[in-house]
């Protein structure tokens, strides 16, 4: 193995163990990351904080007697599914900031974030949403969301290292479709449509670590992890049941593998260029990750060993040719 994985796409249904795997990898030393899994010390990106902000915006609007911009209600999926691709555009921007070492310092976090969301939506093929809101109402929502937006900005800036040399950027997101959907999933649902939305700078360096659970296990673990008092938490947020069935009742990863013209890869086409993303699958159908939510002092050696063995098996195909 000559070098480490530069970009690792961490993909799975909700509550499958993605965030727990991220937390575990972040707990390792750079030497352990490289020797055990062929990755550098991790720098982490996730689209969930943007979903949380978009829900908060919608909640603030409905609390004022208006329709939610992004969600009709807290229990329902996106009003416009194009926002699955909006999220990818926001991740692209975060990745570009990592590469450039940019640490934004806007005068206020909420208006900065509102503009970012609108611009990403346009790049995804949608229309501006927040710009259509009356200025006084948009300002009131910005005041209400400033603490949440400031937290998101602080977390984003904290991930920007002095250099990416020797590091692996881990990008986490979940995609799927309605339960019982035939393949291929329609645009913009599933990995089939979100992966080609990723920037070429990501695709040319990316490998996929896919965490395999059934939709039934995903729903069970989602219910078990949900803390209603901590809806913005990476580890403890809950996905509404209607979303679990409507957007995550299945996913298309196996279909993509079956369609690829190279084994154990996902074929992605963007702007006339073809990328083959190597894929390793971590089998978590029998849960090996939930213990990571606990204090590391309470992690049992047996649980850690089982997780390490499963991850090594998944990573081996990704690193054997490096």
C-alpha positions as CSV (number, residue, x, y, z in Angstrom):
1,X,0.0,0.0,0.0
2,X,1.7,3.1,-1.2
3,X,-0.7,5.8,-0.1
4,X,-3.9,6.4,1.9
5,X,-7.4,6.9,0.7
6,X,-7.9,10.7,0.1
7,X,-11.7,10.8,0.1
8,X,-14.0,8.2,1.7
9,X,-17.7,8.4,1.0
10,X,-19.4,6.9,4.1
11,X,-22.9,5.8,2.8
12,X,-25.8,3.9,4.3
13,X,-29.4,4.1,5.3
14,X,-30.1,6.2,8.4
15,X,-29.0,4.9,11.8
16,X,-26.9,2.2,10.1
17,X,-23.8,3.1,12.0
18,X,-22.2,5.7,9.8
19,X,-21.7,8.3,12.5
20,X,-20.5,5.7,15.0
21,X,-17.9,4.5,12.5
22,X,-16.8,8.2,12.0
23,X,-16.5,8.6,15.7
24,X,-14.4,5.5,16.0
25,X,-12.1,6.4,13.2
26,X,-11.6,9.9,14.7
27,X,-10.6,8.2,18.0
28,X,-7.6,6.5,16.3
29,X,-4.1,7.9,15.9
30,X,-2.9,8.7,12.4
31,X,-0.6,5.6,12.6
32,X,-3.5,3.4,13.6
33,X,-5.7,4.8,10.8
34,X,-3.0,4.2,8.2
35,X,-1.9,0.7,9.4
36,X,-5.4,-0.7,10.0
37,X,-7.5,0.8,7.3
38,X,-5.3,2.6,4.8
39,X,-6.7,6.0,5.6
40,X,-5.1,9.2,7.0
41,X,-6.3,11.0,10.1
42,X,-9.9,11.9,9.3
43,X,-11.4,15.3,8.4
44,X,-15.2,14.9,8.4
45,X,-18.1,16.3,6.4
46,X,-21.8,15.5,6.8
47,X,-25.0,16.8,5.1
48,X,-27.2,16.3,8.2
49,X,-26.4,19.7,9.8
50,X,-27.9,21.3,6.7
51,X,-31.1,19.2,6.9
52,X,-31.4,20.2,10.6
53,X,-31.2,23.9,9.6
54,X,-33.7,23.5,6.8
55,X,-36.1,21.9,9.2
56,X,-35.6,24.7,11.7
57,X,-36.3,27.3,9.0
58,X,-39.5,25.5,8.1
59,X,-40.5,25.2,11.7
60,X,-40.0,29.0,12.3
61,X,-42.1,29.8,9.3
62,X,-45.0,27.5,10.3
63,X,-44.8,28.9,13.9
64,X,-45.6,32.3,12.3
65,X,-48.5,31.0,10.3
66,X,-46.6,30.5,7.0
67,X,-45.9,27.4,4.9
68,X,-42.6,25.7,5.6
69,X,-40.1,26.4,2.8
70,X,-38.4,23.0,2.8
71,X,-40.7,20.8,4.8
72,X,-44.5,20.9,5.1
73,X,-44.3,19.6,8.7
74,X,-41.6,18.2,11.0
75,X,-42.9,14.7,10.3
76,X,-42.8,14.8,6.5
77,X,-40.2,14.6,3.8
78,X,-38.8,17.4,1.7
79,X,-41.4,19.6,0.0
80,X,-39.3,19.5,-3.1
81,X,-37.0,16.5,-3.5
82,X,-34.5,18.6,-5.5
83,X,-33.1,19.4,-2.0
84,X,-31.4,16.0,-1.9
85,X,-29.1,17.5,-4.5
86,X,-29.0,20.9,-2.8
87,X,-27.4,19.0,0.1
88,X,-24.7,17.6,-2.2
89,X,-23.9,21.1,-3.5
90,X,-23.4,22.3,0.1
91,X,-21.1,19.4,0.7
92,X,-19.2,20.3,-2.5
93,X,-18.7,23.8,-1.1
94,X,-17.5,22.5,2.2
95,X,-15.0,20.2,0.5
96,X,-13.7,23.1,-1.6
97,X,-13.2,25.2,1.6
98,X,-11.2,22.3,3.1
99,X,-8.9,22.1,0.1
100,X,-8.4,25.9,0.0
101,X,-8.1,26.2,3.8
102,X,-10.9,28.7,3.9
103,X,-12.5,29.6,7.2
104,X,-15.5,31.9,6.6
105,X,-16.0,34.8,9.0
106,X,-19.4,36.3,8.1
107,X,-20.8,39.2,10.2
108,X,-23.7,36.9,11.1
109,X,-24.0,33.2,10.5
110,X,-27.7,32.9,9.6
111,X,-27.9,35.3,6.6
112,X,-24.6,33.7,5.3
113,X,-26.1,30.3,5.6
114,X,-29.4,31.3,4.0
115,X,-27.5,32.6,0.9
116,X,-25.5,29.4,0.7
117,X,-28.6,27.3,0.8
118,X,-30.3,29.3,-2.0
119,X,-27.2,29.3,-4.2
120,X,-26.7,25.6,-3.7
121,X,-30.4,25.0,-4.6
122,X,-29.9,26.9,-7.9
123,X,-26.7,24.8,-8.7
124,X,-28.8,21.7,-8.0
125,X,-31.4,22.7,-10.6
126,X,-33.9,24.2,-8.3
127,X,-35.0,27.8,-7.5
128,X,-34.1,30.2,-4.7
129,X,-36.3,29.7,-1.7
130,X,-35.3,32.0,1.1
131,X,-34.8,35.0,-1.3
132,X,-38.6,34.8,-2.0
133,X,-39.4,35.3,1.7
134,X,-40.4,38.9,2.7
135,X,-37.4,40.7,4.0
136,X,-38.8,41.3,7.5
137,X,-39.9,37.7,7.9
138,X,-36.5,36.4,6.7
139,X,-34.7,38.7,9.1
140,X,-36.9,37.5,12.0
141,X,-36.1,33.9,11.1
142,X,-32.4,34.7,10.9
143,X,-32.5,36.2,14.4
144,X,-34.2,33.0,15.7
145,X,-31.8,30.7,14.0
146,X,-28.5,32.6,14.6
147,X,-27.4,30.3,17.5
148,X,-28.0,27.2,15.4
149,X,-26.3,28.7,12.3
150,X,-23.4,29.9,14.5
151,X,-22.9,26.3,15.8
152,X,-22.9,25.0,12.2
153,X,-20.4,27.6,11.1
154,X,-18.1,26.9,14.1
155,X,-18.2,23.1,13.4
156,X,-17.5,23.7,9.8
157,X,-14.5,26.0,10.5
158,X,-13.2,23.6,13.1
159,X,-12.8,20.8,10.5
160,X,-10.6,23.0,8.2
161,X,-7.0,21.8,8.8
162,X,-3.8,23.7,8.0
163,X,-3.2,21.1,5.4
164,X,-4.9,18.0,4.0
165,X,-1.5,16.3,3.6
166,X,-1.7,12.9,5.2
167,X,-5.5,13.1,5.9
168,X,-8.6,11.4,4.6
169,X,-11.8,13.5,4.1
170,X,-14.8,11.4,5.2
171,X,-18.1,12.5,3.6
172,X,-21.2,11.1,5.2
173,X,-24.7,11.0,3.7
174,X,-27.7,8.7,3.3
175,X,-29.9,8.3,0.2
176,X,-32.7,6.0,-0.8
177,X,-36.3,5.8,-2.1
178,X,-39.8,4.8,-1.1
179,X,-40.3,1.3,0.3
180,X,-41.1,-1.1,-2.5
181,X,-39.7,1.2,-5.3
182,X,-38.6,-0.5,-8.5
183,X,-35.1,0.2,-9.7
184,X,-33.7,2.5,-11.0
185,X,-35.0,5.1,-8.6
186,X,-36.4,8.2,-10.2
187,X,-34.5,11.5,-10.1
188,X,-33.4,13.0,-7.7
189,X,-33.7,10.0,-5.3
190,X,-31.0,7.5,-4.4
191,X,-27.2,7.3,-4.8
192,X,-27.7,7.1,-8.6
193,X,-28.5,10.8,-8.7
194,X,-26.6,12.2,-5.7
195,X,-23.2,10.7,-6.6
196,X,-23.0,12.4,-10.0
197,X,-23.8,15.7,-8.2
198,X,-20.5,15.5,-6.3
199,X,-17.7,17.7,-7.6
200,X,-15.2,16.2,-10.0
201,X,-12.5,17.0,-7.4
202,X,-14.3,14.6,-5.0
203,X,-15.1,11.9,-7.5
204,X,-11.6,11.6,-8.9
205,X,-10.3,10.7,-5.4
206,X,-13.3,8.9,-3.8
207,X,-13.8,5.4,-2.5
208,X,-17.0,4.2,-0.9
209,X,-17.4,2.5,2.5
210,X,-21.0,1.3,2.5
211,X,-22.6,0.1,5.7
212,X,-25.0,-2.7,5.0
213,X,-28.2,-3.0,7.1
214,X,-31.8,-3.8,6.1
215,X,-34.4,-1.1,6.0
216,X,-36.1,-2.8,8.9
217,X,-32.9,-2.7,11.0
218,X,-32.4,0.9,9.9
219,X,-35.9,1.8,11.2
220,X,-35.3,-0.1,14.5
221,X,-32.0,1.6,15.2
222,X,-33.4,5.0,14.2
223,X,-36.1,4.7,16.8
224,X,-33.6,3.5,19.4
225,X,-31.1,6.3,18.9
226,X,-33.7,9.2,18.8
227,X,-33.3,11.8,21.6
228,X,-36.2,14.3,21.1
229,X,-34.2,16.8,23.3
230,X,-31.3,16.7,21.0
231,X,-32.6,17.0,17.4
232,X,-29.5,18.5,15.9
233,X,-27.1,15.8,17.2
234,X,-25.2,13.8,14.7
235,X,-25.4,10.7,17.0
236,X,-28.9,11.1,18.5
237,X,-31.1,12.7,15.9
238,X,-34.2,10.9,14.7
239,X,-35.6,10.7,11.2
240,X,-39.4,10.9,11.0
241,X,-41.2,7.6,10.3
242,X,-42.8,9.0,7.1
243,X,-39.3,9.8,5.8
244,X,-38.0,6.4,6.8
245,X,-40.6,4.8,4.6
246,X,-40.9,7.4,1.9
247,X,-37.2,8.3,1.3
248,X,-35.3,5.5,3.0
249,X,-37.6,2.4,2.5
250,X,-34.9,1.0,0.2
251,X,-31.7,2.1,-1.4
252,X,-30.1,1.5,-4.8
253,X,-26.5,0.6,-3.9
254,X,-26.8,-3.1,-4.9
255,X,-28.5,-2.0,-8.1
256,X,-25.6,0.3,-8.9
257,X,-23.0,-2.4,-8.2
258,X,-24.9,-4.8,-10.5
259,X,-25.0,-2.1,-13.3
260,X,-21.3,-1.3,-13.1
261,X,-19.0,-2.4,-15.9
262,X,-16.1,-3.0,-13.3
263,X,-16.6,-5.3,-10.4
264,X,-16.9,-4.0,-6.8
265,X,-17.2,-0.4,-8.1
266,X,-20.0,2.1,-8.6
267,X,-19.9,3.7,-12.1
268,X,-20.6,7.5,-12.0
269,X,-20.9,9.7,-15.0
270,X,-20.5,13.5,-14.8
271,X,-19.9,16.0,-17.5
272,X,-19.0,13.4,-20.1
273,X,-16.4,11.7,-17.8
274,X,-16.7,8.3,-16.2
275,X,-15.5,7.5,-12.7
276,X,-15.4,4.0,-11.1
277,X,-15.6,4.4,-7.3
278,X,-14.2,1.3,-5.4
279,X,-16.7,0.0,-2.8
280,X,-16.1,-1.9,0.4
281,X,-19.1,-3.2,2.3
282,X,-19.2,-3.3,6.1
283,X,-21.9,-5.8,7.2
284,X,-23.7,-4.3,10.2
285,X,-26.9,-6.3,9.9
286,X,-26.0,-7.7,13.3
287,X,-25.2,-4.5,15.1
288,X,-21.5,-3.9,15.8
289,X,-21.5,-0.1,16.2
290,X,-24.1,1.1,18.7
291,X,-21.6,0.8,21.6
292,X,-19.6,3.7,20.1
293,X,-22.2,6.1,21.3
294,X,-21.1,5.5,24.8
295,X,-18.1,7.0,26.6
296,X,-14.9,5.5,25.1
297,X,-13.9,4.5,28.7
298,X,-16.8,2.1,28.6
299,X,-16.0,0.4,25.2
300,X,-15.4,-3.2,25.8
301,X,-12.3,-4.8,24.1
302,X,-14.6,-7.5,22.6
303,X,-16.8,-4.9,20.9
304,X,-13.8,-2.9,19.6
305,X,-12.3,-6.1,18.2
306,X,-15.5,-7.1,16.4
307,X,-15.8,-3.6,14.9
308,X,-12.1,-3.6,13.8
309,X,-12.5,-7.0,12.2
310,X,-15.6,-5.9,10.2
311,X,-14.0,-2.7,9.1
312,X,-10.8,-4.3,8.1
313,X,-12.7,-6.7,5.9
314,X,-14.6,-3.8,4.3
315,X,-11.5,-1.6,3.8
316,X,-9.2,-4.3,2.4
317,X,-10.6,-4.1,-1.2
318,X,-10.2,-0.3,-1.1
319,X,-6.5,-0.3,-0.1
320,X,-5.1,-3.5,-1.7
321,X,-4.0,-1.7,-4.9
322,X,-2.5,1.4,-3.2
